[in-house]
Amino acid sequence: MKTALITGISRGIGKALAEKFLTEGHVVIGTSLSGTVDFSHEKLTVHQLDLTSSQSIRVCTEAIKKSDTKIDILVNNAGALFDEEETNVIIDKLRQTLEVNLIGTIDFTEHIIHAINKDGHIVNVSSSAGSLGGKSLTEIEFAKSSHFPFHYPAYKISKAALNMYTRTLAARFINEKTPVVVSSVHPGWVKTSMGGDGAPMLPVEAAEDIYRLAISQPETGQFWFKGEKHPW
Ligand SMILES: NC(=O)c1ccc[n+]([C@@H]2O[C@H](COP(=O)([O-])OP(=O)(O)OC[C@H]3O[C@@H](n4cnc5c(N)ncnc54)[C@H](OP(=O)(O)O)[C@@H]3O)[C@@H](O)[C@H]2O)c1
């Protein structure tokens, strides 16, 4: 039995992932903006977390640390897409996006990092939209859909930068005897409020893949999609 800390479990992929961990008998500490979710379980606790607020990050991580729980798996799932219908970078939207997907996510991770077990796993839910090399799966998927030709640059920039956090964090742990593994994962294009109705995958399918990755001990500092390495 493992303890998983998952951000953004109120809906979408995060909710499906929390339910998967609970179904498999693990303990889940989840977060949502309101501090509540519409499901319950004896092994589930939920904390309020707004990644745009350093105060909220501090309060949330202090509360988790106070419970003296050691975390085996941290899934940084919470994320936001503010510029879905843009081709240009809108600075206000870029700031908003980076606050949630990058700065808040890093701030949260750095505050909780000492509560993560030595052989633990940090999984950053990224996106192929942030891939700099190779073909972006999301672009191929979107090219076939009505979302094309929007390019949501702020979102892409945020996920590319989050991937670099995965790399730098993995490198920080690498010389430890039992290093924490750090991974980025692309969940696929998923039917959620972010992914929209045209997406081909269900949240439970994405959750299944992320769960399998999270409970394994893969090569650290890699970007994954459906169990395979994804180009950075
Ligand atoms: N869906 C896709 O096709 C797709 C593709 C590639 C990557 N992803 C990534 O997968 C992850 C989950 O996406 P999703 O599709 O499940 O999105 P979603 O349905 O929109 O859910 C987003 C989650 O993030 C939380 N969240 C948003 N802003 C937050 C903030 N400021 N502070 C804390 N939590 C916040 C939300 O909490 P509240 O409900 O409490 O607001 C919600 O639980 C994201 O990182 C996303 O970038 C999704």
The ligand as an SDF file (V2000), in Angstrom:
LIG
                    3D

 48 52  0  0  0  0  0  0  0  0999 V2000
   -7.2340   16.8010  -21.0550 N   0  0  0  0  0  0  0  0  0  0  0  0
   -6.2360   16.7100  -21.9200 C   0  0  0  0  0  0  0  0  0  0  0  0
   -6.4410   16.4140  -23.1100 O   0  0  0  0  0  0  0  0  0  0  0  0
   -4.8130   16.9260  -21.4730 C   0  0  0  0  0  0  0  0  0  0  0  0
   -3.7880   16.7360  -22.4240 C   0  0  0  0  0  0  0  0  0  0  0  0
   -2.4620   16.9070  -22.0230 C   0  0  0  0  0  0  0  0  0  0  0  0
   -2.1820   17.2410  -20.7080 C   0  0  0  0  0  0  0  0  0  0  0  0
   -3.2000   17.4410  -19.8130 N   0  0  0  0  0  0  0  0  0  0  0  0
   -2.8300   17.8030  -18.4360 C   0  0  0  0  0  0  0  0  0  0  0  0
   -3.4630   16.9150  -17.5330 O   0  0  0  0  0  0  0  0  0  0  0  0
   -3.7040   17.5670  -16.2730 C   0  0  0  0  0  0  0  0  0  0  0  0
   -5.1620   17.4000  -15.8760 C   0  0  0  0  0  0  0  0  0  0  0  0
   -5.9520   17.9830  -16.8960 O   0  0  0  0  0  0  0  0  0  0  0  0
   -7.5350   17.7510  -17.0560 P   0  0  0  0  0  0  0  0  0  0  0  0
   -7.7960   17.6040  -18.4830 O   0  0  0  0  0  0  0  0  0  0  0  0
   -8.0070   16.7300  -16.1010 O   0  0  0  0  0  0  0  0  0  0  0  0
   -8.0500   19.2220  -16.6380 O   0  0  0  0  0  0  0  0  0  0  0  0
   -9.3870   19.7130  -15.8850 P   0  0  0  0  0  0  0  0  0  0  0  0
  -10.4900   18.7590  -16.0560 O   0  0  0  0  0  0  0  0  0  0  0  0
   -9.5480   21.1140  -16.3420 O   0  0  0  0  0  0  0  0  0  0  0  0
   -8.9490   19.6860  -14.3400 O   0  0  0  0  0  0  0  0  0  0  0  0
   -7.9500   20.5350  -13.8990 C   0  0  0  0  0  0  0  0  0  0  0  0
   -7.6680   20.2800  -12.4350 C   0  0  0  0  0  0  0  0  0  0  0  0
   -6.6570   21.2230  -12.0290 O   0  0  0  0  0  0  0  0  0  0  0  0
   -7.1250   21.9630  -10.8980 C   0  0  0  0  0  0  0  0  0  0  0  0
   -6.6760   23.3410  -10.9380 N   0  0  0  0  0  0  0  0  0  0  0  0
   -6.8800   24.2650  -11.9170 C   0  0  0  0  0  0  0  0  0  0  0  0
   -6.3650   25.4440  -11.5640 N   0  0  0  0  0  0  0  0  0  0  0  0
   -5.8190   25.2690  -10.3250 C   0  0  0  0  0  0  0  0  0  0  0  0
   -5.1370   26.1130   -9.4030 C   0  0  0  0  0  0  0  0  0  0  0  0
   -4.9460   27.4090   -9.6530 N   0  0  0  0  0  0  0  0  0  0  0  0
   -4.7060   25.5970   -8.2370 N   0  0  0  0  0  0  0  0  0  0  0  0
   -4.9090   24.2900   -7.9390 C   0  0  0  0  0  0  0  0  0  0  0  0
   -5.5730   23.4440   -8.7540 N   0  0  0  0  0  0  0  0  0  0  0  0
   -6.0090   23.9280   -9.9340 C   0  0  0  0  0  0  0  0  0  0  0  0
   -8.6550   21.9210  -11.0010 C   0  0  0  0  0  0  0  0  0  0  0  0
   -9.1850   22.1320   -9.7050 O   0  0  0  0  0  0  0  0  0  0  0  0
  -10.6970   22.6820   -9.4480 P   0  0  0  0  0  0  0  0  0  0  0  0
  -11.6640   21.7260  -10.0710 O   0  0  0  0  0  0  0  0  0  0  0  0
  -10.7930   22.6920   -7.9640 O   0  0  0  0  0  0  0  0  0  0  0  0
  -10.7730   24.0030  -10.1280 O   0  0  0  0  0  0  0  0  0  0  0  0
   -8.8940   20.5160  -11.5520 C   0  0  0  0  0  0  0  0  0  0  0  0
   -8.9150   19.5750  -10.5020 O   0  0  0  0  0  0  0  0  0  0  0  0
   -3.2990   19.0290  -16.4920 C   0  0  0  0  0  0  0  0  0  0  0  0
   -2.0040   19.2430  -15.9890 O   0  0  0  0  0  0  0  0  0  0  0  0
   -3.3040   19.1720  -18.0020 C   0  0  0  0  0  0  0  0  0  0  0  0
   -2.4480   20.2100  -18.4400 O   0  0  0  0  0  0  0  0  0  0  0  0
   -4.5040   17.2850  -20.1670 C   0  0  0  0  0  0  0  0  0  0  0  0
  1  2  1  0
  2  3  2  0
  2  4  1  0
  4  5  1  0
  4 48  2  0
  5  6  2  0
  6  7  1  0
  7  8  2  0
  8  9  1  0
  8 48  1  0
  9 10  1  0
  9 46  1  0
 10 11  1  0
 11 12  1  0
 11 44  1  0
 12 13  1  0
 13 14  1  0
 14 15  2  0
 14 16  1  0
 14 17  1  0
 17 18  1  0
 18 19  2  0
 18 20  1  0
 18 21  1  0
 21 22  1  0
 22 23  1  0
 23 24  1  0
 23 42  1  0
 24 25  1  0
 25 26  1  0
 25 36  1  0
 26 27  1  0
 26 35  1  0
 27 28  2  0
 28 29  1  0
 29 30  1  0
 29 35  2  0
 30 31  1  0
 30 32  2  0
 32 33  1  0
 33 34  2  0
 34 35  1  0
 36 37  1  0
 36 42  1  0
 37 38  1  0
 38 39  2  0
 38 40  1  0
 38 41  1  0
 42 43  1  0
 44 45  1  0
 44 46  1  0
 46 47  1  0
M  CHG  2   8   1  16  -1
M  END
$$$$
